Amino acid sequence: MSTTSKQLPEAGFLRGWQIWGSKHRNIPALIPISRSSFLSGVKTGKYPKPVKLSERTTAWRVEDIRQLIESFGGKS
């Protein structure tokens, strides 16, 4: 994994496209996984559950994503 959890803020939220990346926005993935695979993993409990920030905004806690990256053997 080229991105480490050191590059993440201490606290806050990440939108989905920040986690699985966006070619359109030229944003590399934090976790090399497709959107559908990540959301499937969320549904089964393999990945952290999102937080609903508003009616149309869903995000994940940075702390949860950092912990997930570290569980894969990523550097902290």
N, CA, C and O atoms as a DFTB+ gen file, in Angstrom:
304 C
 N C O
     1  1       0.841      -1.161       0.000
     2  2       0.000       0.000       0.000
     3  2       0.891       1.230       0.000
     4  3       1.766       1.350       0.857
     5  1       0.692       2.142      -0.935
     6  2       1.560       3.302      -1.031
     7  2       1.176       4.393      -0.045
     8  3       2.024       5.212       0.308
     9  1      -0.056       4.436       0.406
    10  2      -0.505       5.449       1.342
    11  2      -0.528       4.861       2.738
    12  3      -1.036       3.759       2.948
    13  1       0.024       5.595       3.693
    14  2       0.027       5.114       5.065
    15  2      -0.956       5.906       5.900
    16  3      -1.418       6.974       5.496
    17  1      -1.267       5.376       7.059
    18  2      -2.212       6.056       7.934
    19  2      -1.610       7.328       8.538
    20  3      -2.338       8.115       9.143
    21  1      -0.296       7.549       8.388
    22  2       0.314       8.798       8.852
    23  2      -0.224       9.987       8.076
    24  3      -0.240      11.102       8.597
    25  1      -0.658       9.779       6.864
    26  2      -1.151      10.867       6.030
    27  2      -2.593      11.240       6.345
    28  3      -3.119      12.203       5.787
    29  1      -3.228      10.499       7.220
    30  2      -4.609      10.782       7.595
    31  2      -4.640      11.767       8.753
    32  3      -3.726      11.776       9.577
    33  1      -5.684      12.604       8.831
    34  2      -5.800      13.498       9.982
    35  2      -6.034      12.695      11.263
    36  3      -6.419      11.527      11.202
    37  1      -5.804      13.311      12.408
    38  2      -5.986      12.634      13.690
    39  2      -7.440      12.241      13.916
    40  3      -7.720      11.145      14.403
    41  1      -8.355      13.121      13.568
    42  2      -9.779      12.863      13.779
    43  2     -10.562      13.475      12.617
    44  3     -10.049      14.309      11.870
    45  1     -11.784      13.051      12.488
    46  2     -12.625      13.582      11.435
    47  2     -13.293      12.460      10.662
    48  3     -13.453      11.346      11.161
    49  1     -13.676      12.776       9.441
    50  2     -14.396      11.826       8.613
    51  2     -13.799      11.754       7.219
    52  3     -13.210      12.718       6.730
    53  1     -13.959      10.597       6.585
    54  2     -13.549      10.395       5.194
    55  2     -14.772       9.996       4.389
    56  3     -15.572       9.167       4.824
    57  1     -14.910      10.587       3.223
    58  2     -15.968      10.176       2.318
    59  2     -15.514       8.904       1.607
    60  3     -14.323       8.591       1.586
    61  1     -16.447       8.185       1.035
    62  2     -16.132       6.930       0.377
    63  2     -15.084       7.056      -0.705
    64  3     -14.162       6.244      -0.768
    65  1     -15.208       8.064      -1.562
    66  2     -14.259       8.230      -2.661
    67  2     -12.847       8.511      -2.161
    68  3     -11.883       8.300      -2.897
    69  1     -12.707       8.983      -0.925
    70  2     -11.381       9.179      -0.352
    71  2     -10.789       7.846       0.096
    72  3      -9.568       7.704       0.174
    73  1     -11.641       6.877       0.390
    74  2     -11.180       5.565       0.835
    75  2     -10.834       4.679      -0.353
    76  3      -9.732       4.132      -0.407
    77  1     -11.759       4.522      -1.314
    78  2     -11.510       3.626      -2.446
    79  2     -10.967       4.357      -3.664
    80  3     -10.743       3.735      -4.703
    81  1     -10.751       5.656      -3.559
    82  2     -10.127       6.430      -4.630
    83  2     -11.097       6.868      -5.703
    84  3     -12.222       6.376      -5.790
    85  1     -10.639       7.804      -6.520
    86  2     -11.455       8.326      -7.608
    87  2     -10.557       8.695      -8.773
    88  3      -9.750       9.620      -8.680
    89  1     -10.700       7.971      -9.862
    90  2      -9.918       8.302     -11.058
    91  2     -10.353       9.649     -11.617
    92  3      -9.531      10.419     -12.114
    93  1     -11.645       9.928     -11.534
    94  2     -12.184      11.196     -12.048
    95  2     -11.589      12.392     -11.308
    96  3     -11.280      13.412     -11.924
    97  1     -11.428      12.273     -10.004
    98  2     -10.877      13.354      -9.187
    99  2      -9.365      13.222      -8.992
   100  3      -8.749      14.042      -8.311
   101  1      -8.772      12.189      -9.593
   102  2      -7.336      11.924      -9.494
   103  2      -6.901      11.734      -8.027
   104  3      -5.893      12.285      -7.586
   105  1      -7.686      10.946      -7.297
   106  2      -7.409      10.665      -5.888
   107  2      -7.056       9.190      -5.745
   108  3      -7.865       8.326      -6.084
   109  1      -5.855       8.890      -5.244
   110  2      -5.475       7.481      -5.065
   111  2      -6.262       6.834      -3.932
   112  3      -6.715       7.516      -3.013
   113  1      -6.419       5.540      -4.002
   114  2      -7.157       4.794      -2.990
   115  2      -6.319       4.616      -1.722
   116  3      -5.119       4.351      -1.800
   117  1      -6.955       4.764      -0.556
   118  2      -6.295       4.421       0.703
   119  2      -6.246       2.911       0.848
   120  3      -5.273       2.345       1.347
   121  1      -7.328       2.268       0.397
   122  2      -7.441       0.816       0.438
   123  2      -7.680       0.359      -0.996
   124  3      -8.667       0.773      -1.605
   125  1      -6.816      -0.477      -1.551
   126  2      -6.969      -0.889      -2.955
   127  2      -8.126      -1.871      -3.128
   128  3      -7.925      -3.084      -3.195
   129  1      -9.323      -1.333      -3.198
   130  2     -10.532      -2.145      -3.297
   131  2     -11.567      -1.350      -4.077
   132  3     -11.558      -0.120      -4.054
   133  1     -12.441      -2.038      -4.756
   134  2     -13.487      -1.345      -5.498
   135  2     -14.566      -0.843      -4.553
   136  3     -14.695      -1.323      -3.426
   137  1     -15.325       0.113      -5.019
   138  2     -16.421       0.673      -4.228
   139  2     -17.407      -0.416      -3.831
   140  3     -17.799      -0.512      -2.668
   141  1     -17.807      -1.238      -4.797
   142  2     -18.807      -2.271      -4.516
   143  2     -18.280      -3.318      -3.535
   144  3     -19.033      -3.791      -2.684
   145  1     -17.013      -3.686      -3.637
   146  2     -16.433      -4.656      -2.699
   147  2     -16.355      -4.074      -1.300
   148  3     -16.625      -4.768      -0.320
   149  1     -15.983      -2.790      -1.198
   150  2     -15.908      -2.154       0.111
   151  2     -17.293      -2.085       0.749
   152  3     -17.456      -2.431       1.920
   153  1     -18.280      -1.644      -0.009
   154  2     -19.633      -1.529       0.539
   155  2     -20.218      -2.894       0.886
   156  3     -20.990      -3.010       1.837
   157  1     -19.864      -3.911       0.136
   158  2     -20.287      -5.264       0.466
   159  2     -19.663      -5.706       1.784
   160  3     -20.321      -6.346       2.605
   161  1     -18.396      -5.365       1.985
   162  2     -17.709      -5.678       3.233
   163  2     -18.297      -4.929       4.414
   164  3     -18.329      -5.455       5.527
   165  1     -18.760      -3.712       4.187
   166  2     -19.432      -2.945       5.239
   167  2     -20.726      -3.656       5.626
   168  3     -21.055      -3.783       6.805
   169  1     -21.446      -4.113       4.616
   170  2     -22.724      -4.783       4.854
   171  2     -22.557      -6.076       5.659
   172  3     -23.400      -6.403       6.495
   173  1     -21.475      -6.804       5.406
   174  2     -21.235      -8.064       6.114
   175  2     -20.514      -7.873       7.450
   176  3     -20.376      -8.823       8.221
   177  1     -20.052      -6.647       7.726
   178  2     -19.356      -6.381       8.982
   179  2     -17.852      -6.526       8.898
   180  3     -17.168      -6.395       9.914
   181  1     -17.318      -6.791       7.725
   182  2     -15.872      -6.934       7.545
   183  2     -15.170      -5.576       7.660
   184  3     -14.042      -5.493       8.146
   185  1     -15.837      -4.531       7.216
   186  2     -15.297      -3.166       7.252
   187  2     -16.168      -2.302       8.150
   188  3     -17.319      -2.652       8.412
   189  1     -15.633      -1.168       8.631
   190  2     -16.385      -0.317       9.563
   191  2     -17.682       0.230       8.970
   192  3     -17.798       0.442       7.763
   193  1     -18.643       0.449       9.848
   194  2     -19.913       1.024       9.438
   195  2     -19.751       2.529       9.245
   196  3     -18.983       3.171       9.961
   197  1     -20.477       3.089       8.276
   198  2     -20.401       4.532       8.045
   199  2     -21.250       5.310       9.045
   200  3     -22.047       4.746       9.794
   201  1     -21.048       6.614       9.026
   202  2     -21.823       7.545       9.835
   203  2     -22.596       8.427       8.870
   204  3     -22.026       8.950       7.912
   205  1     -23.871       8.594       9.111
   206  2     -24.709       9.443       8.260
   207  2     -24.588      10.877       8.775
   208  3     -25.080      11.183       9.861
   209  1     -23.935      11.765       8.005
   210  2     -23.728      13.145       8.432
   211  2     -24.919      14.031       8.080
   212  3     -25.213      14.996       8.786
   213  1     -25.591      13.705       7.005
   214  2     -26.810      14.404       6.614
   215  2     -27.610      13.458       5.720
   216  3     -27.226      12.304       5.530
   217  1     -28.694      13.937       5.186
   218  2     -29.552      13.089       4.360
   219  2     -28.797      12.477       3.174
   220  3     -29.026      11.322       2.818
   221  1     -27.904      13.250       2.573
   222  2     -27.201      12.780       1.377
   223  2     -25.694      12.623       1.585
   224  3     -24.953      12.459       0.616
   225  1     -25.238      12.671       2.825
   226  2     -23.801      12.589       3.090
   227  2     -23.500      11.459       4.071
   228  3     -23.969      11.453       5.209
   229  1     -22.707      10.509       3.596
   230  2     -22.261       9.388       4.409
   231  2     -20.737       9.414       4.464
   232  3     -20.082       9.687       3.458
   233  1     -20.177       9.132       5.625
   234  2     -18.724       9.155       5.784
   235  2     -18.309       8.096       6.797
   236  3     -19.140       7.500       7.482
   237  1     -16.996       7.879       6.872
   238  2     -16.426       6.935       7.826
   239  2     -15.491       7.695       8.747
   240  3     -14.829       8.642       8.320
   241  1     -15.431       7.290      10.004
   242  2     -14.515       7.920      10.961
   243  2     -13.072       7.597      10.574
   244  3     -12.744       6.458      10.243
   245  1     -12.229       8.609      10.620
   246  2     -10.811       8.425      10.291
   247  2     -10.198       7.362      11.193
   248  3      -9.391       6.549      10.742
   249  1     -10.577       7.367      12.455
   250  2     -10.016       6.407      13.405
   251  2     -10.321       4.971      12.978
   252  3      -9.468       4.091      13.090
   253  1     -11.547       4.736      12.485
   254  2     -11.939       3.396      12.034
   255  2     -11.158       2.971      10.796
   256  3     -10.744       1.817      10.686
   257  1     -10.957       3.895       9.871
   258  2     -10.222       3.578       8.636
   259  2      -8.748       3.362       8.949
   260  3      -8.124       2.463       8.384
   261  1      -8.180       4.172       9.840
   262  2      -6.776       3.981      10.242
   263  2      -6.595       2.597      10.867
   264  3      -5.630       1.897      10.561
   265  1      -7.516       2.209      11.737
   266  2      -7.449       0.896      12.374
   267  2      -7.571      -0.219      11.334
   268  3      -6.887      -1.237      11.440
   269  1      -8.428      -0.040      10.340
   270  2      -8.585      -1.023       9.269
   271  2      -7.293      -1.162       8.469
   272  3      -6.872      -2.279       8.169
   273  1      -6.666      -0.051       8.123
   274  2      -5.405      -0.075       7.363
   275  2      -4.324      -0.798       8.179
   276  3      -3.570      -1.610       7.643
   277  1      -4.261      -0.499       9.457
   278  2      -3.259      -1.144      10.316
   279  2      -3.514      -2.645      10.460
   280  3      -2.574      -3.426      10.606
   281  1      -4.779      -3.046      10.418
   282  2      -5.084      -4.479      10.511
   283  2      -4.632      -5.231       9.262
   284  3      -4.404      -6.440       9.307
   285  1      -4.502      -4.506       8.138
   286  2      -3.993      -5.099       6.903
   287  2      -2.479      -5.157       6.893
   288  3      -1.890      -5.728       5.976
   289  1      -1.837      -4.575       7.901
   290  2      -0.381      -4.564       7.963
   291  2       0.205      -3.277       7.466
   292  3       1.405      -3.215       7.201
   293  1      -0.617      -2.217       7.325
   294  2      -0.134      -0.919       6.902
   295  2       0.677      -0.255       8.005
   296  3       0.531      -0.598       9.178
   297  1       1.510       0.671       7.644
   298  2       2.345       1.384       8.615
   299  2       1.516       2.481       9.274
   300  3       0.633       3.065       8.646
   301  1       1.806       2.755      10.542
   302  2       1.119       3.846      11.238
   303  2       2.058       4.982      11.547
   304  3       1.644       5.984      12.131
